[in-house]
Amino acid sequence: MASLPKTPTAARPTIYALGLASLAIGLIKTARPAAIAGRTGLGEASMVRTLGLREMSAGAGLLLDGGDKRWLVAHGLNIAGQVAVLLKARPSNRREWQGLALFYGVLLGLTLADVYAARRLAQAER
């Protein structure tokens, strides 16, 4: 975890895990955008790829400078943007509804991790 030199020690595991998860999720979205778009009823692979690139950039920022709260804010705004895009999804069958629910579940998990990481940073600064 040497890549997080400015991050308080107590917050490093949380920031590190959030950054790695964001990189992995972003990589999946970038590598398989058509599959994800089709699975969620979104229908726009280019949008999924863009969301993946944004996810990876936020994850890289967290890993490289996780002590800067602005990266947590950027990550949170990225999630809000993804929710806004998912509101355009029009699932037409059970499989697409399940994919969309999974996508929302992942975003909820990332949001909870963001909140937890922000609390850890705030506690470490006291």
Backbone atoms as SQL, in Angstrom:
CREATE TABLE atoms (id INTEGER PRIMARY KEY, chain TEXT, resi INTEGER, resn TEXT, atom TEXT, x REAL, y REAL, z REAL);
INSERT INTO atoms VALUES
  (1, 'A', 1, 'MET', 'N', 0.808, -1.182, 0.000),
  (2, 'A', 1, 'MET', 'CA', 0.000, 0.000, 0.000),
  (3, 'A', 1, 'MET', 'C', 0.857, 1.255, 0.000),
  (4, 'A', 2, 'ALA', 'N', 2.060, 1.115, -0.535),
  (5, 'A', 2, 'ALA', 'CA', 2.964, 2.255, -0.597),
  (6, 'A', 2, 'ALA', 'C', 2.475, 3.314, -1.574),
  (7, 'A', 3, 'SER', 'N', 1.490, 2.981, -2.389),
  (8, 'A', 3, 'SER', 'CA', 0.991, 3.948, -3.362),
  (9, 'A', 3, 'SER', 'C', 0.075, 4.991, -2.736),
  (10, 'A', 4, 'LEU', 'N', -0.170, 4.890, -1.454),
  (11, 'A', 4, 'LEU', 'CA', -1.049, 5.837, -0.771),
  (12, 'A', 4, 'LEU', 'C', -0.275, 6.621, 0.299),
  (13, 'A', 5, 'PRO', 'N', 0.818, 7.287, -0.066),
  (14, 'A', 5, 'PRO', 'CA', 1.671, 7.912, 0.945),
  (15, 'A', 5, 'PRO', 'C', 0.994, 9.023, 1.736),
  (16, 'A', 6, 'LYS', 'N', 0.053, 9.749, 1.146),
  (17, 'A', 6, 'LYS', 'CA', -0.584, 10.864, 1.840),
  (18, 'A', 6, 'LYS', 'C', -1.807, 10.435, 2.634),
  (19, 'A', 7, 'THR', 'N', -2.243, 9.210, 2.464),
  (20, 'A', 7, 'THR', 'CA', -3.451, 8.737, 3.121),
  (21, 'A', 7, 'THR', 'C', -3.133, 8.323, 4.549),
  (22, 'A', 8, 'PRO', 'N', -3.930, 8.781, 5.512),
  (23, 'A', 8, 'PRO', 'CA', -3.718, 8.331, 6.890),
  (24, 'A', 8, 'PRO', 'C', -3.756, 6.811, 6.969),
  (25, 'A', 9, 'THR', 'N', -2.902, 6.246, 7.797),
  (26, 'A', 9, 'THR', 'CA', -2.753, 4.793, 7.890),
  (27, 'A', 9, 'THR', 'C', -4.078, 4.079, 8.152),
  (28, 'A', 10, 'ALA', 'N', -4.921, 4.640, 9.001),
  (29, 'A', 10, 'ALA', 'CA', -6.190, 3.990, 9.342),
  (30, 'A', 10, 'ALA', 'C', -7.135, 3.896, 8.149),
  (31, 'A', 11, 'ALA', 'N', -7.016, 4.797, 7.194),
  (32, 'A', 11, 'ALA', 'CA', -7.924, 4.816, 6.043),
  (33, 'A', 11, 'ALA', 'C', -7.371, 4.078, 4.836),
  (34, 'A', 12, 'ARG', 'N', -6.107, 3.717, 4.854),
  (35, 'A', 12, 'ARG', 'CA', -5.484, 3.104, 3.674),
  (36, 'A', 12, 'ARG', 'C', -6.170, 1.838, 3.179),
  (37, 'A', 13, 'PRO', 'N', -6.480, 0.863, 4.036),
  (38, 'A', 13, 'PRO', 'CA', -7.109, -0.355, 3.502),
  (39, 'A', 13, 'PRO', 'C', -8.426, -0.072, 2.776),
  (40, 'A', 14, 'THR', 'N', -9.220, 0.838, 3.318),
  (41, 'A', 14, 'THR', 'CA', -10.513, 1.164, 2.712),
  (42, 'A', 14, 'THR', 'C', -10.326, 1.852, 1.367),
  (43, 'A', 15, 'ILE', 'N', -9.448, 2.845, 1.321),
  (44, 'A', 15, 'ILE', 'CA', -9.188, 3.573, 0.074),
  (45, 'A', 15, 'ILE', 'C', -8.576, 2.634, -0.962),
  (46, 'A', 16, 'TYR', 'N', -7.655, 1.786, -0.522),
  (47, 'A', 16, 'TYR', 'CA', -6.992, 0.840, -1.424),
  (48, 'A', 16, 'TYR', 'C', -8.012, -0.122, -2.042),
  (49, 'A', 17, 'ALA', 'N', -8.888, -0.678, -1.207),
  (50, 'A', 17, 'ALA', 'CA', -9.909, -1.614, -1.706),
  (51, 'A', 17, 'ALA', 'C', -10.872, -0.916, -2.659),
  (52, 'A', 18, 'LEU', 'N', -11.285, 0.296, -2.324),
  (53, 'A', 18, 'LEU', 'CA', -12.199, 1.052, -3.184),
  (54, 'A', 18, 'LEU', 'C', -11.535, 1.368, -4.525),
  (55, 'A', 19, 'GLY', 'N', -10.275, 1.761, -4.496),
  (56, 'A', 19, 'GLY', 'CA', -9.552, 2.050, -5.741),
  (57, 'A', 19, 'GLY', 'C', -9.410, 0.819, -6.620),
  (58, 'A', 20, 'LEU', 'N', -9.042, -0.310, -6.015),
  (59, 'A', 20, 'LEU', 'CA', -8.903, -1.551, -6.792),
  (60, 'A', 20, 'LEU', 'C', -10.244, -2.017, -7.347),
  (61, 'A', 21, 'ALA', 'N', -11.294, -1.920, -6.539),
  (62, 'A', 21, 'ALA', 'CA', -12.625, -2.316, -7.010),
  (63, 'A', 21, 'ALA', 'C', -13.057, -1.437, -8.184),
  (64, 'A', 22, 'SER', 'N', -12.783, -0.142, -8.087),
  (65, 'A', 22, 'SER', 'CA', -13.154, 0.769, -9.172),
  (66, 'A', 22, 'SER', 'C', -12.379, 0.456, -10.450),
  (67, 'A', 23, 'LEU', 'N', -11.095, 0.141, -10.307),
  (68, 'A', 23, 'LEU', 'CA', -10.320, -0.232, -11.491),
  (69, 'A', 23, 'LEU', 'C', -10.874, -1.499, -12.127),
  (70, 'A', 24, 'ALA', 'N', -11.180, -2.499, -11.311),
  (71, 'A', 24, 'ALA', 'CA', -11.693, -3.767, -11.839),
  (72, 'A', 24, 'ALA', 'C', -13.056, -3.589, -12.516),
  (73, 'A', 25, 'ILE', 'N', -13.945, -2.860, -11.864),
  (74, 'A', 25, 'ILE', 'CA', -15.277, -2.633, -12.438),
  (75, 'A', 25, 'ILE', 'C', -15.173, -1.823, -13.719),
  (76, 'A', 26, 'GLY', 'N', -14.330, -0.803, -13.704),
  (77, 'A', 26, 'GLY', 'CA', -14.126, 0.008, -14.909),
  (78, 'A', 26, 'GLY', 'C', -13.542, -0.805, -16.047),
  (79, 'A', 27, 'LEU', 'N', -12.621, -1.708, -15.725),
  (80, 'A', 27, 'LEU', 'CA', -12.024, -2.563, -16.756),
  (81, 'A', 27, 'LEU', 'C', -13.073, -3.476, -17.377),
  (82, 'A', 28, 'ILE', 'N', -13.945, -4.026, -16.569),
  (83, 'A', 28, 'ILE', 'CA', -15.018, -4.885, -17.088),
  (84, 'A', 28, 'ILE', 'C', -15.936, -4.087, -18.009),
  (85, 'A', 29, 'LYS', 'N', -16.311, -2.890, -17.584),
  (86, 'A', 29, 'LYS', 'CA', -17.190, -2.056, -18.409),
  (87, 'A', 29, 'LYS', 'C', -16.519, -1.645, -19.714),
  (88, 'A', 30, 'THR', 'N', -15.229, -1.432, -19.669),
  (89, 'A', 30, 'THR', 'CA', -14.497, -1.019, -20.865),
  (90, 'A', 30, 'THR', 'C', -14.264, -2.200, -21.805),
  (91, 'A', 31, 'ALA', 'N', -14.008, -3.370, -21.232),
  (92, 'A', 31, 'ALA', 'CA', -13.710, -4.543, -22.054),
  (93, 'A', 31, 'ALA', 'C', -14.965, -5.181, -22.659),
  (94, 'A', 32, 'ARG', 'N', -16.088, -5.109, -21.980),
  (95, 'A', 32, 'ARG', 'CA', -17.313, -5.779, -22.425),
  (96, 'A', 32, 'ARG', 'C', -18.518, -4.847, -22.437),
  (97, 'A', 33, 'PRO', 'N', -18.410, -3.687, -23.061),
  (98, 'A', 33, 'PRO', 'CA', -19.525, -2.729, -22.989),
  (99, 'A', 33, 'PRO', 'C', -20.804, -3.212, -23.653),
  (100, 'A', 34, 'ALA', 'N', -20.690, -3.916, -24.766),
  (101, 'A', 34, 'ALA', 'CA', -21.889, -4.379, -25.465),
  (102, 'A', 34, 'ALA', 'C', -22.639, -5.412, -24.629),
  (103, 'A', 35, 'ALA', 'N', -21.889, -6.290, -23.981),
  (104, 'A', 35, 'ALA', 'CA', -22.527, -7.306, -23.140),
  (105, 'A', 35, 'ALA', 'C', -23.255, -6.668, -21.970),
  (106, 'A', 36, 'ILE', 'N', -22.628, -5.675, -21.355),
  (107, 'A', 36, 'ILE', 'CA', -23.256, -5.004, -20.212),
  (108, 'A', 36, 'ILE', 'C', -24.467, -4.189, -20.676),
  (109, 'A', 37, 'ALA', 'N', -24.321, -3.483, -21.775),
  (110, 'A', 37, 'ALA', 'CA', -25.435, -2.686, -22.298),
  (111, 'A', 37, 'ALA', 'C', -26.620, -3.580, -22.632),
  (112, 'A', 38, 'GLY', 'N', -26.355, -4.711, -23.243),
  (113, 'A', 38, 'GLY', 'CA', -27.429, -5.638, -23.581),
  (114, 'A', 38, 'GLY', 'C', -28.040, -6.295, -22.362),
  (115, 'A', 39, 'ARG', 'N', -27.213, -6.530, -21.357),
  (116, 'A', 39, 'ARG', 'CA', -27.690, -7.210, -20.145),
  (117, 'A', 39, 'ARG', 'C', -28.535, -6.296, -19.265),
  (118, 'A', 40, 'THR', 'N', -28.386, -4.983, -19.407),
  (119, 'A', 40, 'THR', 'CA', -29.105, -4.044, -18.557),
  (120, 'A', 40, 'THR', 'C', -30.247, -3.334, -19.261),
  (121, 'A', 41, 'GLY', 'N', -30.368, -3.521, -20.561),
  (122, 'A', 41, 'GLY', 'CA', -31.396, -2.818, -21.307),
  (123, 'A', 41, 'GLY', 'C', -30.990, -1.401, -21.664),
  (124, 'A', 42, 'LEU', 'N', -29.721, -1.065, -21.440),
  (125, 'A', 42, 'LEU', 'CA', -29.252, 0.283, -21.745),
  (126, 'A', 42, 'LEU', 'C', -29.113, 0.477, -23.245),
  (127, 'A', 43, 'GLY', 'N', -28.580, -0.512, -23.910),
  (128, 'A', 43, 'GLY', 'CA', -28.514, -0.472, -25.359),
  (129, 'A', 43, 'GLY', 'C', -27.416, 0.383, -25.966),
  (130, 'A', 44, 'GLU', 'N', -26.657, 1.113, -25.177),
  (131, 'A', 44, 'GLU', 'CA', -25.609, 1.977, -25.708),
  (132, 'A', 44, 'GLU', 'C', -24.247, 1.533, -25.183),
  (133, 'A', 45, 'ALA', 'N', -23.560, 0.729, -25.973),
  (134, 'A', 45, 'ALA', 'CA', -22.257, 0.215, -25.553),
  (135, 'A', 45, 'ALA', 'C', -21.240, 1.339, -25.379),
  (136, 'A', 46, 'SER', 'N', -21.308, 2.357, -26.209),
  (137, 'A', 46, 'SER', 'CA', -20.333, 3.453, -26.092),
  (138, 'A', 46, 'SER', 'C', -20.494, 4.185, -24.758),
  (139, 'A', 47, 'MET', 'N', -21.707, 4.287, -24.273),
  (140, 'A', 47, 'MET', 'CA', -21.929, 4.937, -22.978),
  (141, 'A', 47, 'MET', 'C', -21.354, 4.086, -21.855),
  (142, 'A', 48, 'VAL', 'N', -21.534, 2.771, -21.933),
  (143, 'A', 48, 'VAL', 'CA', -20.991, 1.868, -20.916),
  (144, 'A', 48, 'VAL', 'C', -19.466, 1.961, -20.913),
  (145, 'A', 49, 'ARG', 'N', -18.861, 2.016, -22.086),
  (146, 'A', 49, 'ARG', 'CA', -17.405, 2.153, -22.176),
  (147, 'A', 49, 'ARG', 'C', -16.950, 3.462, -21.531),
  (148, 'A', 50, 'THR', 'N', -17.657, 4.543, -21.785),
  (149, 'A', 50, 'THR', 'CA', -17.322, 5.833, -21.187),
  (150, 'A', 50, 'THR', 'C', -17.432, 5.769, -19.662),
  (151, 'A', 51, 'LEU', 'N', -18.483, 5.134, -19.172),
  (152, 'A', 51, 'LEU', 'CA', -18.628, 4.973, -17.728),
  (153, 'A', 51, 'LEU', 'C', -17.474, 4.166, -17.151),
  (154, 'A', 52, 'GLY', 'N', -17.036, 3.158, -17.884),
  (155, 'A', 52, 'GLY', 'CA', -15.902, 2.343, -17.441),
  (156, 'A', 52, 'GLY', 'C', -14.613, 3.146, -17.368),
  (157, 'A', 53, 'LEU', 'N', -14.390, 3.988, -18.355),
  (158, 'A', 53, 'LEU', 'CA', -13.190, 4.824, -18.347),
  (159, 'A', 53, 'LEU', 'C', -13.219, 5.804, -17.179),
  (160, 'A', 54, 'ARG', 'N', -14.372, 6.381, -16.922),
  (161, 'A', 54, 'ARG', 'CA', -14.497, 7.289, -15.774),
  (162, 'A', 54, 'ARG', 'C', -14.278, 6.545, -14.470),
  (163, 'A', 55, 'GLU', 'N', -14.794, 5.335, -14.374),
  (164, 'A', 55, 'GLU', 'CA', -14.621, 4.521, -13.174),
  (165, 'A', 55, 'GLU', 'C', -13.140, 4.212, -12.939),
  (166, 'A', 56, 'MET', 'N', -12.434, 3.860, -14.016),
  (167, 'A', 56, 'MET', 'CA', -11.018, 3.556, -13.879),
  (168, 'A', 56, 'MET', 'C', -10.213, 4.790, -13.484),
  (169, 'A', 57, 'SER', 'N', -10.556, 5.948, -14.028),
  (170, 'A', 57, 'SER', 'CA', -9.806, 7.152, -13.673),
  (171, 'A', 57, 'SER', 'C', -10.031, 7.516, -12.202),
  (172, 'A', 58, 'ALA', 'N', -11.246, 7.360, -11.712),
  (173, 'A', 58, 'ALA', 'CA', -11.502, 7.624, -10.292),
  (174, 'A', 58, 'ALA', 'C', -10.768, 6.614, -9.422),
  (175, 'A', 59, 'GLY', 'N', -10.745, 5.359, -9.833),
  (176, 'A', 59, 'GLY', 'CA', -10.018, 4.337, -9.078),
  (177, 'A', 59, 'GLY', 'C', -8.525, 4.608, -9.048),
  (178, 'A', 60, 'ALA', 'N', -7.972, 5.009, -10.184),
  (179, 'A', 60, 'ALA', 'CA', -6.542, 5.338, -10.231),
  (180, 'A', 60, 'ALA', 'C', -6.235, 6.535, -9.344),
  (181, 'A', 61, 'GLY', 'N', -7.104, 7.532, -9.363),
  (182, 'A', 61, 'GLY', 'CA', -6.907, 8.695, -8.503),
  (183, 'A', 61, 'GLY', 'C', -6.920, 8.317, -7.038),
  (184, 'A', 62, 'LEU', 'N', -7.833, 7.428, -6.655),
  (185, 'A', 62, 'LEU', 'CA', -7.884, 6.972, -5.271),
  (186, 'A', 62, 'LEU', 'C', -6.607, 6.230, -4.891),
  (187, 'A', 63, 'LEU', 'N', -6.101, 5.405, -5.793),
  (188, 'A', 63, 'LEU', 'CA', -4.893, 4.643, -5.492),
  (189, 'A', 63, 'LEU', 'C', -3.648, 5.527, -5.443),
  (190, 'A', 64, 'LEU', 'N', -3.602, 6.517, -6.289),
  (191, 'A', 64, 'LEU', 'CA', -2.413, 7.361, -6.356),
  (192, 'A', 64, 'LEU', 'C', -2.411, 8.482, -5.318),
  (193, 'A', 65, 'ASP', 'N', -3.578, 8.974, -4.942),
  (194, 'A', 65, 'ASP', 'CA', -3.648, 10.092, -4.007),
  (195, 'A', 65, 'ASP', 'C', -4.912, 10.009, -3.172),
  (196, 'A', 66, 'GLY', 'N', -5.110, 8.873, -2.518),
  (197, 'A', 66, 'GLY', 'CA', -6.330, 8.639, -1.752),
  (198, 'A', 66, 'GLY', 'C', -6.523, 9.545, -0.559),
  (199, 'A', 67, 'GLY', 'N', -5.470, 10.213, -0.116),
  (200, 'A', 67, 'GLY', 'CA', -5.602, 11.118, 1.010),
  (201, 'A', 67, 'GLY', 'C', -6.292, 12.416, 0.653),
  (202, 'A', 68, 'ASP', 'N', -6.452, 12.657, -0.621),
  (203, 'A', 68, 'ASP', 'CA', -7.127, 13.868, -1.093),
  (204, 'A', 68, 'ASP', 'C', -8.616, 13.564, -1.227),
  (205, 'A', 69, 'LYS', 'N', -9.424, 14.202, -0.407),
  (206, 'A', 69, 'LYS', 'CA', -10.870, 13.929, -0.396),
  (207, 'A', 69, 'LYS', 'C', -11.531, 14.221, -1.736),
  (208, 'A', 70, 'ARG', 'N', -10.892, 15.038, -2.544),
  (209, 'A', 70, 'ARG', 'CA', -11.493, 15.361, -3.839),
  (210, 'A', 70, 'ARG', 'C', -11.656, 14.120, -4.705),
  (211, 'A', 71, 'TRP', 'N', -10.795, 13.115, -4.532),
  (212, 'A', 71, 'TRP', 'CA', -10.944, 11.883, -5.310),
  (213, 'A', 71, 'TRP', 'C', -12.176, 11.105, -4.853),
  (214, 'A', 72, 'LEU', 'N', -12.469, 11.138, -3.576),
  (215, 'A', 72, 'LEU', 'CA', -13.707, 10.500, -3.105),
  (216, 'A', 72, 'LEU', 'C', -14.926, 11.233, -3.648),
  (217, 'A', 73, 'VAL', 'N', -14.853, 12.551, -3.689),
  (218, 'A', 73, 'VAL', 'CA', -15.954, 13.333, -4.259),
  (219, 'A', 73, 'VAL', 'C', -16.101, 13.012, -5.741),
  (220, 'A', 74, 'ALA', 'N', -14.982, 12.965, -6.454),
  (221, 'A', 74, 'ALA', 'CA', -15.024, 12.638, -7.887),
  (222, 'A', 74, 'ALA', 'C', -15.621, 11.253, -8.102),
  (223, 'A', 75, 'HIS', 'N', -15.247, 10.312, -7.257),
  (224, 'A', 75, 'HIS', 'CA', -15.789, 8.962, -7.375),
  (225, 'A', 75, 'HIS', 'C', -17.289, 8.960, -7.109),
  (226, 'A', 76, 'GLY', 'N', -17.715, 9.704, -6.097),
  (227, 'A', 76, 'GLY', 'CA', -19.145, 9.804, -5.801),
  (228, 'A', 76, 'GLY', 'C', -19.927, 10.448, -6.930),
  (229, 'A', 77, 'LEU', 'N', -19.366, 11.482, -7.528),
  (230, 'A', 77, 'LEU', 'CA', -20.029, 12.127, -8.668),
  (231, 'A', 77, 'LEU', 'C', -20.090, 11.189, -9.869),
  (232, 'A', 78, 'ASN', 'N', -19.049, 10.381, -10.040),
  (233, 'A', 78, 'ASN', 'CA', -19.057, 9.386, -11.105),
  (234, 'A', 78, 'ASN', 'C', -20.213, 8.404, -10.901),
  (235, 'A', 79, 'ILE', 'N', -20.425, 7.980, -9.669),
  (236, 'A', 79, 'ILE', 'CA', -21.526, 7.060, -9.371),
  (237, 'A', 79, 'ILE', 'C', -22.867, 7.731, -9.660),
  (238, 'A', 80, 'ALA', 'N', -22.997, 8.987, -9.259),
  (239, 'A', 80, 'ALA', 'CA', -24.243, 9.717, -9.530),
  (240, 'A', 80, 'ALA', 'C', -24.489, 9.810, -11.037),
  (241, 'A', 81, 'GLY', 'N', -23.437, 10.033, -11.807),
  (242, 'A', 81, 'GLY', 'CA', -23.565, 10.074, -13.261),
  (243, 'A', 81, 'GLY', 'C', -23.998, 8.738, -13.829),
  (244, 'A', 82, 'GLN', 'N', -23.478, 7.658, -13.250),
  (245, 'A', 82, 'GLN', 'CA', -23.872, 6.331, -13.725),
  (246, 'A', 82, 'GLN', 'C', -25.343, 6.053, -13.424),
  (247, 'A', 83, 'VAL', 'N', -25.800, 6.480, -12.264),
  (248, 'A', 83, 'VAL', 'CA', -27.218, 6.309, -11.930),
  (249, 'A', 83, 'VAL', 'C', -28.077, 7.083, -12.930),
  (250, 'A', 84, 'ALA', 'N', -27.656, 8.302, -13.247),
  (251, 'A', 84, 'ALA', 'CA', -28.411, 9.111, -14.218),
  (252, 'A', 84, 'ALA', 'C', -28.485, 8.410, -15.571),
  (253, 'A', 85, 'VAL', 'N', -27.394, 7.800, -15.993),
  (254, 'A', 85, 'VAL', 'CA', -27.385, 7.082, -17.275),
  (255, 'A', 85, 'VAL', 'C', -28.273, 5.838, -17.185),
  (256, 'A', 86, 'LEU', 'N', -28.219, 5.140, -16.064),
  (257, 'A', 86, 'LEU', 'CA', -29.029, 3.926, -15.916),
  (258, 'A', 86, 'LEU', 'C', -30.522, 4.219, -15.899),
  (259, 'A', 87, 'LEU', 'N', -30.888, 5.426, -15.558),
  (260, 'A', 87, 'LEU', 'CA', -32.313, 5.780, -15.599),
  (261, 'A', 87, 'LEU', 'C', -32.855, 5.733, -17.022),
  (262, 'A', 88, 'LYS', 'N', -31.951, 5.775, -18.022),
  (263, 'A', 88, 'LYS', 'CA', -32.365, 5.667, -19.422),
  (264, 'A', 88, 'LYS', 'C', -32.612, 4.224, -19.843),
  (265, 'A', 89, 'ALA', 'N', -32.141, 3.276, -19.032),
  (266, 'A', 89, 'ALA', 'CA', -32.275, 1.864, -19.393),
  (267, 'A', 89, 'ALA', 'C', -33.748, 1.474, -19.482),
  (268, 'A', 90, 'ARG', 'N', -34.045, 0.679, -20.479),
  (269, 'A', 90, 'ARG', 'CA', -35.412, 0.186, -20.687),
  (270, 'A', 90, 'ARG', 'C', -35.384, -1.337, -20.805),
  (271, 'A', 91, 'PRO', 'N', -35.244, -2.013, -19.654),
  (272, 'A', 91, 'PRO', 'CA', -35.212, -3.475, -19.702),
  (273, 'A', 91, 'PRO', 'C', -36.520, -4.034, -20.237),
  (274, 'A', 92, 'SER', 'N', -36.409, -5.037, -21.099),
  (275, 'A', 92, 'SER', 'CA', -37.608, -5.588, -21.720),
  (276, 'A', 92, 'SER', 'C', -37.892, -7.030, -21.307),
  (277, 'A', 93, 'ASN', 'N', -36.986, -7.631, -20.560),
  (278, 'A', 93, 'ASN', 'CA', -37.224, -8.999, -20.116),
  (279, 'A', 93, 'ASN', 'C', -36.585, -9.219, -18.740),
  (280, 'A', 94, 'ARG', 'N', -36.821, -10.372, -18.185),
  (281, 'A', 94, 'ARG', 'CA', -36.347, -10.687, -16.831),
  (282, 'A', 94, 'ARG', 'C', -34.824, -10.621, -16.726),
  (283, 'A', 95, 'ARG', 'N', -34.140, -11.116, -17.725),
  (284, 'A', 95, 'ARG', 'CA', -32.671, -11.114, -17.717),
  (285, 'A', 95, 'ARG', 'C', -32.127, -9.689, -17.643),
  (286, 'A', 96, 'GLU', 'N', -32.709, -8.791, -18.415),
  (287, 'A', 96, 'GLU', 'CA', -32.271, -7.397, -18.394),
  (288, 'A', 96, 'GLU', 'C', -32.590, -6.731, -17.059),
  (289, 'A', 97, 'TRP', 'N', -33.752, -7.046, -16.484),
  (290, 'A', 97, 'TRP', 'CA', -34.092, -6.497, -15.170),
  (291, 'A', 97, 'TRP', 'C', -33.091, -6.977, -14.122),
  (292, 'A', 98, 'GLN', 'N', -32.705, -8.249, -14.197),
  (293, 'A', 98, 'GLN', 'CA', -31.729, -8.782, -13.250),
  (294, 'A', 98, 'GLN', 'C', -30.363, -8.116, -13.432),
  (295, 'A', 99, 'GLY', 'N', -29.970, -7.907, -14.673),
  (296, 'A', 99, 'GLY', 'CA', -28.703, -7.223, -14.939),
  (297, 'A', 99, 'GLY', 'C', -28.709, -5.794, -14.432),
  (298, 'A', 100, 'LEU', 'N', -29.824, -5.119, -14.648),
  (299, 'A', 100, 'LEU', 'CA', -29.954, -3.740, -14.168),
  (300, 'A', 100, 'LEU', 'C', -29.916, -3.697, -12.637),
  (301, 'A', 101, 'ALA', 'N', -30.585, -4.639, -11.991),
  (302, 'A', 101, 'ALA', 'CA', -30.568, -4.696, -10.528),
  (303, 'A', 101, 'ALA', 'C', -29.152, -4.957, -10.012),
  (304, 'A', 102, 'LEU', 'N', -28.421, -5.811, -10.698),
  (305, 'A', 102, 'LEU', 'CA', -27.031, -6.079, -10.318),
  (306, 'A', 102, 'LEU', 'C', -26.189, -4.816, -10.452),
  (307, 'A', 103, 'PHE', 'N', -26.374, -4.092, -11.546),
  (308, 'A', 103, 'PHE', 'CA', -25.630, -2.855, -11.787),
  (309, 'A', 103, 'PHE', 'C', -25.924, -1.853, -10.668),
  (310, 'A', 104, 'TYR', 'N', -27.203, -1.682, -10.321),
  (311, 'A', 104, 'TYR', 'CA', -27.570, -0.780, -9.222),
  (312, 'A', 104, 'TYR', 'C', -26.986, -1.265, -7.893),
  (313, 'A', 105, 'GLY', 'N', -26.951, -2.563, -7.693),
  (314, 'A', 105, 'GLY', 'CA', -26.366, -3.112, -6.468),
  (315, 'A', 105, 'GLY', 'C', -24.887, -2.801, -6.347),
  (316, 'A', 106, 'VAL', 'N', -24.176, -2.922, -7.456),
  (317, 'A', 106, 'VAL', 'CA', -22.746, -2.583, -7.462),
  (318, 'A', 106, 'VAL', 'C', -22.562, -1.101, -7.143),
  (319, 'A', 107, 'LEU', 'N', -23.390, -0.258, -7.747),
  (320, 'A', 107, 'LEU', 'CA', -23.288, 1.181, -7.475),
  (321, 'A', 107, 'LEU', 'C', -23.614, 1.494, -6.019),
  (322, 'A', 108, 'LEU', 'N', -24.581, 0.802, -5.438),
  (323, 'A', 108, 'LEU', 'CA', -24.897, 1.000, -4.029),
  (324, 'A', 108, 'LEU', 'C', -23.714, 0.595, -3.159),
  (325, 'A', 109, 'GLY', 'N', -23.100, -0.535, -3.484),
  (326, 'A', 109, 'GLY', 'CA', -21.930, -0.986, -2.728),
  (327, 'A', 109, 'GLY', 'C', -20.784, 0.019, -2.803),
  (328, 'A', 110, 'LEU', 'N', -20.550, 0.558, -3.993),
  (329, 'A', 110, 'LEU', 'CA', -19.498, 1.563, -4.147),
  (330, 'A', 110, 'LEU', 'C', -19.829, 2.840, -3.377),
  (331, 'A', 111, 'THR', 'N', -21.093, 3.222, -3.376),
  (332, 'A', 111, 'THR', 'CA', -21.503, 4.413, -2.631),
  (333, 'A', 111, 'THR', 'C', -21.273, 4.222, -1.135),
  (334, 'A', 112, 'LEU', 'N', -21.644, 3.067, -0.616),
  (335, 'A', 112, 'LEU', 'CA', -21.426, 2.780, 0.798),
  (336, 'A', 112, 'LEU', 'C', -19.933, 2.766, 1.121),
  (337, 'A', 113, 'ALA', 'N', -19.132, 2.224, 0.213),
  (338, 'A', 113, 'ALA', 'CA', -17.679, 2.226, 0.419),
  (339, 'A', 113, 'ALA', 'C', -17.133, 3.651, 0.398),
  (340, 'A', 114, 'ASP', 'N', -17.667, 4.506, -0.475),
  (341, 'A', 114, 'ASP', 'CA', -17.257, 5.918, -0.498),
  (342, 'A', 114, 'ASP', 'C', -17.549, 6.593, 0.841),
  (343, 'A', 115, 'VAL', 'N', -18.747, 6.388, 1.349),
  (344, 'A', 115, 'VAL', 'CA', -19.142, 7.007, 2.618),
  (345, 'A', 115, 'VAL', 'C', -18.250, 6.501, 3.750),
  (346, 'A', 116, 'TYR', 'N', -18.005, 5.207, 3.763),
  (347, 'A', 116, 'TYR', 'CA', -17.147, 4.618, 4.797),
  (348, 'A', 116, 'TYR', 'C', -15.727, 5.177, 4.698),
  (349, 'A', 117, 'ALA', 'N', -15.205, 5.266, 3.483),
  (350, 'A', 117, 'ALA', 'CA', -13.850, 5.801, 3.298),
  (351, 'A', 117, 'ALA', 'C', -13.778, 7.259, 3.737),
  (352, 'A', 118, 'ALA', 'N', -14.790, 8.036, 3.429),
  (353, 'A', 118, 'ALA', 'CA', -14.808, 9.446, 3.842),
  (354, 'A', 118, 'ALA', 'C', -14.829, 9.557, 5.370),
  (355, 'A', 119, 'ARG', 'N', -15.587, 8.692, 6.007),
  (356, 'A', 119, 'ARG', 'CA', -15.613, 8.697, 7.483),
  (357, 'A', 119, 'ARG', 'C', -14.269, 8.305, 8.055),
  (358, 'A', 120, 'ARG', 'N', -13.618, 7.316, 7.459),
  (359, 'A', 120, 'ARG', 'CA', -12.300, 6.904, 7.925),
  (360, 'A', 120, 'ARG', 'C', -11.284, 8.023, 7.780),
  (361, 'A', 121, 'LEU', 'N', -11.347, 8.737, 6.663),
  (362, 'A', 121, 'LEU', 'CA', -10.442, 9.869, 6.474),
  (363, 'A', 121, 'LEU', 'C', -10.722, 10.971, 7.497),
  (364, 'A', 122, 'ALA', 'N', -11.993, 11.245, 7.742),
  (365, 'A', 122, 'ALA', 'CA', -12.351, 12.291, 8.703),
  (366, 'A', 122, 'ALA', 'C', -11.891, 11.916, 10.106),
  (367, 'A', 123, 'GLN', 'N', -12.050, 10.659, 10.487),
  (368, 'A', 123, 'GLN', 'CA', -11.613, 10.206, 11.802),
  (369, 'A', 123, 'GLN', 'C', -10.099, 10.280, 11.925),
  (370, 'A', 124, 'ALA', 'N', -9.402, 9.948, 10.856),
  (371, 'A', 124, 'ALA', 'CA', -7.936, 9.964, 10.886),
  (372, 'A', 124, 'ALA', 'C', -7.387, 11.387, 10.991),
  (373, 'A', 125, 'GLU', 'N', -8.142, 12.363, 10.527),
  (374, 'A', 125, 'GLU', 'CA', -7.681, 13.751, 10.564),
  (375, 'A', 125, 'GLU', 'C', -7.885, 14.398, 11.922),
  (376, 'A', 126, 'ARG', 'N', -8.690, 13.785, 12.760),
  (377, 'A', 126, 'ARG', 'CA', -8.942, 14.364, 14.085),
  (378, 'A', 126, 'ARG', 'C', -7.776, 14.184, 15.001);
